[in-house]
């Protein structure tokens, strides 16, 4: 089980990530102005950016934990249940979401510093 605060801590540990309240209840995690993860502190789940291929794999592997995210699921985003996801798995998903969103220069710096998986 992962708490919403742990989710935020994981995301904010990634370089140049900021937190912003959007749509009145959604806390979005951004690198620059681009969102890579978001959630409502009271919802019990969060949305994480993923490729369509990763989305299919996650849903097939663990449908109790992963679902197609509302609104943005058609782009690959996944809805992640905080009650059933392992913290290491969520950290990996968020790191990959950050990588796919961050500028290439920043990703190279992150990798050179030993960041990532």
Number of C-alpha atoms within 10 A of each C-alpha: 11 17 14 18 10 15 22 19 12 17 27 16 11 19 15 13 20 18 16 14 13 12 8 7 12 16 18 23 26 22 22 12 12 14 20 25 26 24 23 17 16 9 12 14 23 23 24 27 26 23 17 16 9 15 24 16 13 18 17 12 11 12 13 13 18 24 20 21 19 11 8 14 19 13 14 18 24 29 24 25 21 21 13 14 17 13 16 11 10 21 18 14 19 23 21 19 20 27 20 15 18 22 12 11 8 14 18 14 12 15 12 10 9 9 13 14 8
